[in-house]
Structure formats: structure tokens, C-alpha cells
Amino acid sequence: MSRFSVRSAIPTIALTLFAAGTLWSSPVLADEADDAFNRGMHELGRGRYDAACDAFEEAERHGGATMKTRYQLGRCNQEQNKHVASHRAFADVARLATEAGDDKRAAIARQRMKEVAAHVGLLTIDVPAATAALPGLRIARDGEPVPPRDFNRPIAVAPGPHTVTVSADDHQTLELKVTPIPAGGSAAVALPELTAGSGKTAADAPAPPDPADPAAPPPAAADEGPRRASPALFWTGLAFVIAGPLTVAGSVYTYVEESQKEIGIIGMAVGGALLAVGIPFMVVGGADAEPGERAVILEPQVGPGWVGLSGRF
């Protein structure tokens, strides 16, 4: 007669319980994921986009991210103007569809990405193979962990400045400041090699040149070389001032008395203006002409009843 041994029955009991748990857990989780997804579609149809997104996220917690949950998350987030979350969800659909060889769904997802692209920035974190292989590598974008699948590809971010943090076991933590990314724009950050040791270092990504400061003093004028007195305008103006009264006086002995009086008055006016300009030039002078430049020489000419200028080039 055989005797029952509890010790010998333990492995059999454990195997039976494990098999039962395996058989029951997956269908239950799958059912919960389906129920949550169907509830999300119902809320989406009613226009309750926030509740729809919550249901699709619940479906992913039970059944993992799939093309259908990611696509619907992209839709409900887009309806709420959550453009970054929407773009990322559609990008995941494009990636999953490409990996599955489903070109049709990948094309649809990329088209939906274009619809929200004008509202987001794209940030690419270039991770060298040597850095990616470091033990304990941790990369964060604005404090959000970046999974390896997002290395070396553009990821939607909110327009504005960003910070990328990189750390690994037995290496210093590196913090990189990214210059502000405009809506519809993009930027890339190439991670340098990490330095062995502990601690934290910070670096700024290259920034565009700053516009000129309006408060800054103007640049110094270039040296114009030695200056010399310039008496030409002074003497020309003086000649006009002298010739004017002579012309008026001379009009007594001519037959064009009125016209000569007008010429004399005009001559005095012109002479006064030339004197006003010529006196500063006489005192301060102008820049010396460069070697080889041709000079212009003006000489006043006064005659009975007329006044004028002659010049040589």
C-alpha cells in the first residue's frame, strides 16, 4: 500500500497553480484592455476627448502599446490641442507600422504627424554607439527619461528651451542646455563622451549670435588722415559778397539796370551762403586728398555788370 507524501506533491501542486495562473491572467488582461479600448472609442464618439484618452491609456496599461491604442491617443490628444502628445503618439504608430511592414498605416500616421508639426518643435538626441553601450546609461529630456528607441530620431517637444541630462555608472553627469526651439523648428544635440568620475558638469549648446545691442556705443570712425585748411569756399564767398554791390553800382551806367540790380542782390546772397560754409572749412579744413586724386580749383570772376566762377580740373 502506497503512502501519500506531501513533500513529493509540492512540485506538482506548484506547477498546476502556475499553469492555471498563466491560463487565466492573459485572457483577463486582454479582456480588460479590450473593455478599456472600447470605452475609449465610445467616449471619443461622444466628444469627451479627455475621458477617451484616459481609457486608451488604461488599455495600454493592461495590454501594452499597440498601433490602435497609439493612433487613438493621437486623435484624442489632437482634439484637445495637446500637440506634443499627439505628435509622439502618431510617431509611435509610424514606427510600429514600419517595423511590421504595414506601409499603409505608416503613411497615414506620418500624414497625421504633419497636421500638428507646425505647433511643436523637434529635438533629436544623437547618442554615439560608445555612449549608448555605457553601463547604467540614463538620458533625460527636461527630466523625462528618454528610452533607447528614441535615440537618434526627432521627438516632438514644446517650443522653447530644453535641457538634456546624461549620466552613467562611474561617470560624471552631463547637463546640456538647448537653445529655444521655435514652433515648427528643430534642433539636434550630439552627446559628447562622458568623463569618468562623479559629479555634475554643465554645458550650453551653441547659441545663435546675439543681435547688436542698441545701447552699445557706435564703433569708432576710421582715421581719415591729416586734415588741412580749405580756403576755396571762403574766398569764393567773399568774392560774391564784394561783386554784388559792384554789380548794383555798375547798373547805373548800363541799359539793363533792373536786371543787373537783381544779379547783384543774388550775388550777395550766394556769397553770404558760401562764406557761411567756407569759414568752417578755412578753420577746420578737410581731409587731404588721396595721392593720385584730381583737384578741382574754383576762381571767382568779376567784370563790369557780371560776376561768375571759373574752374580747373
Long-range contacts (C-beta under 8 A, 24 or more apart in sequence): 29-62, 29-63, 30-62, 30-63, 32-62, 32-63, 33-59, 33-60, 33-62, 33-63, 34-59, 34-63, 36-62, 37-63, 37-68, 37-69, 37-72, 40-72, 40-76, 41-72, 44-72, 44-75, 44-76, 49-76, 49-77, 49-79, 49-80, 50-76, 50-80, 52-76, 53-77, 53-80, 65-92, 65-96, 66-96, 67-93, 67-96, 67-97, 67-100, 67-102, 67-105, 70-96, 71-105, 71-109, 74-109, 74-112, 78-112, 78-115, 78-116, 81-119, 83-116, 83-119, 83-120, 83-156, 84-120, 84-156, 84-157, 84-158, 86-112, 86-116, 87-113, 87-116, 87-117, 87-120, 87-156, 88-155, 88-156, 90-116, 91-155, 91-156, 95-149, 116-156, 117-184, 118-183, 118-184, 119-183, 119-184, 120-156, 120-157, 120-158, 120-159, 120-183, 120-184, 121-156, 121-157, 121-158, 121-159, 121-160, 121-181, 121-182, 121-183, 121-184, 121-185, 121-186, 121-187, 122-154, 122-155, 122-156, 122-157, 122-181, 122-185, 122-186, 122-187, 123-154, 123-155, 123-157, 123-162, 123-178, 123-181, 123-186, 123-187, 123-188, 123-189, 124-152, 124-153, 124-154, 124-155, 124-186, 124-187, 124-188, 124-189, 125-150, 125-151, 125-152, 125-155, 125-164, 125-188, 125-189, 125-191, 126-151, 126-152, 126-188, 126-189, 126-190, 126-191, 127-151, 127-152, 127-191, 128-190, 128-191, 128-193, 130-193, 131-166, 131-168, 131-191, 131-193, 131-194, 134-168, 134-169, 134-171, 134-194, 135-168, 135-169, 135-170, 136-167, 136-168, 136-169, 137-166, 137-167, 137-168, 138-165, 138-166, 138-167, 138-168, 139-164, 139-165, 139-166, 139-191, 140-164, 140-165, 154-186, 157-181, 159-183, 159-185, 164-189, 164-191, 166-191, 166-194, 167-194, 168-194, 170-196, 170-197, 170-198, 171-195, 171-196, 171-197, 172-196, 172-197, 172-198, 172-199, 172-200, 172-201, 173-199, 173-200, 173-201, 174-200, 174-201, 174-202, 174-203, 175-200, 175-201, 175-202, 175-203, 176-202, 176-203, 176-204, 176-205, 177-202, 177-203, 177-204, 177-205, 178-205, 179-205, 179-206, 179-207, 179-208, 224-287, 225-287, 225-288, 226-287, 226-288, 227-284, 227-285, 227-286, 227-287, 227-288, 228-285, 228-286, 228-288, 229-281, 229-282, 229-283, 229-284, 229-285, 230-281, 230-282, 230-285, 230-286, 231-278, 231-281, 231-282, 232-278, 232-281, 232-297, 232-298, 233-274, 233-275, 233-277, 233-278, 233-281, 233-282, 234-274, 234-275, 234-278, 234-279, 234-281, 234-282, 235-278, 235-300, 236-271, 236-274, 236-278, 236-298, 236-300, 236-309, 237-270, 237-271, 237-272, 237-273, 237-274, 237-275, 237-276, 237-277, 237-278, 238-271, 238-275, 238-278, 239-271, 239-300, 239-302, 239-307, 240-267, 240-268, 240-270, 240-271, 240-272, 240-274, 240-300, 240-307, 241-267, 241-268, 241-271, 241-272, 241-275, 242-271, 242-302, 243-267, 243-271, 243-300, 243-302, 243-307, 244-268, 244-269, 244-271, 244-307, 246-302, 246-307, 247-305, 247-306, 247-307, 250-304, 250-305, 251-305, 254-305, 256-305, 260-305, 263-305, 263-306, 263-307, 267-307
